[in-house]
Every structure is written in C-alpha cells, then in structure tokens.
Amino acid sequence: MLITFKCRSAPDVVMLENLAQYLLGIIGKRLGERGVINHDELGVAISKLEAAIVTDKQERAEHEGHFHENEEGHEHHEIPIGLAQRAFPFLDMLRAAQKENTDIVWGI
C-alpha cells in the first residue's frame, strides 16, 4: 500500500507503507489511517530523522569492510540503499513545512 504525505509547502511525497511506518516511528509518530505532523512538532521530527541518518551512515561505514566487491573468491554483494537516500524526500518535506509553518498530513 502507498502512503501519500501532503503539505502546502512541498510537493506530495509517496512511499510504501513499510517505509512510511519506519520513518514515522523514528520521529515518534504512528502510521494510522490518517495523521498529521503539526508545524510545532517539525523541529524535533527533523532532529530525530537527521540523527537516525547520521547513525545509519556510521553503521554502514563500520560494516563497509564486510562487502568485498569484485574480490576473487567472494560473492558479489549489493550494498543496500541507506536511510539517507530513502528518507531524503520526506526530510525535504519536513524542512519545507518548518520553513513555512505548515502541517504535514496523510490519509486525507
């Protein structure tokens, strides 16, 4: 199922339900049929998401040695897409909404 986040300050952001649930969990929200991130919650939400991205990048850097790309005797492993890439459109929307003091809604 797709979840569409809407905000007057930014284009709609559409993502799969599992990613939406994960990102909302990071910022302390629950994915319900409908929901809102109020403009006064945006500062904390942005900080939490940015912190999660930094942590993800650090963990990926620490585990980078586990991926032996194109080395003889090792299987080729694709490095999975990181949180920064998956969260960027949503984080961009959070920042735009904060800048213009608007709410973000879904399920409406």
N, C-alpha and C positions, 0 to 999 in steps of 0.2 A: 504494500500500500504506500502511496505517496502522500507526503505531508507538505502543504504549501504555507510558508510563513509570509505574512503580508505586513507592509509598513508604508506609510505615506512618504517616507524619506528615502526609500530604496526600492529597486525592482524586487519582485517576488523571488523567494528562494524556495526551490522544490527539492526535496530529498526523500530517500527511502525512510520508512518508519523506524527501522532499527538505528539508523544514524541519527535521526531526529531525537529518538529516545535517549541515545547515548549523550548527545550534545546538551540536551536539556538537563539531563542528570548531572552533568559537570557543573552547570550553573545553578543547580539547586531547584530545578522545576521538574514537574512530572508531565509526561505526554498524556493528555486527556483528549477526548473528542474535540474539545475546544479549549483554547487557553490564551493567555496574554502575558507578555513581559512588559510591565509598566515602565514608563520612562525613568522613574526614580529607582528602579532595580538595575538599570543598564550598567552603571559604573561597576558594581560588584560582579555582575554577569561577565562583563568584558575582562575584568581582572582574573576571574576564575578560569575562563577559557584560555586566556593568554598564558597563565601559569601551567595549565594542563598541556598546552602546546610545547612550552619550554621543557617540561618534564618528559614528554614523548620524544622530543628531539634528543635529549640527553640519553635516554634509554636506547634509542635507535643507534646513537653514536657508539655507546658501550657495546652493543651487540653486533656492530658492523663487521667485526672480525669473524663472526660466525658464518658469514656469507662469503664463500670462496668462489667468486665469479670467474668462470673460464679457466680455473686451475685444473691441471691434469689430475684425474682420479677423483674428482669431486663432481657431484651433480650440480647442474646449474640451478640456482635458486633465485627466484624473482624477489626483490626487496619490496615488501608491501607498501602501499601508499600510506604516508604518515598522517597524523592528525592535522597538521598544519594545512595540508592540501585539502583534506576533507572538510575542515571547519572554516576555511577562508571565506566562502560566500556568506555564511552565517555571521561570522565575526565582522565582516564588512558591513552587513546589515545592522548589527548591534551598534557599531560605531556611528553609522549614518543616523540612526534613530536617536542616539545620545546627543549628537551634534544639534539635531533639530527638535529635541524634546518630544519625540513621538513614541507611541507604543508599538509593539510587535504583536500580532495576533495570528492564530491558526484555527482552522476548523470553522471558519465563518464564511 
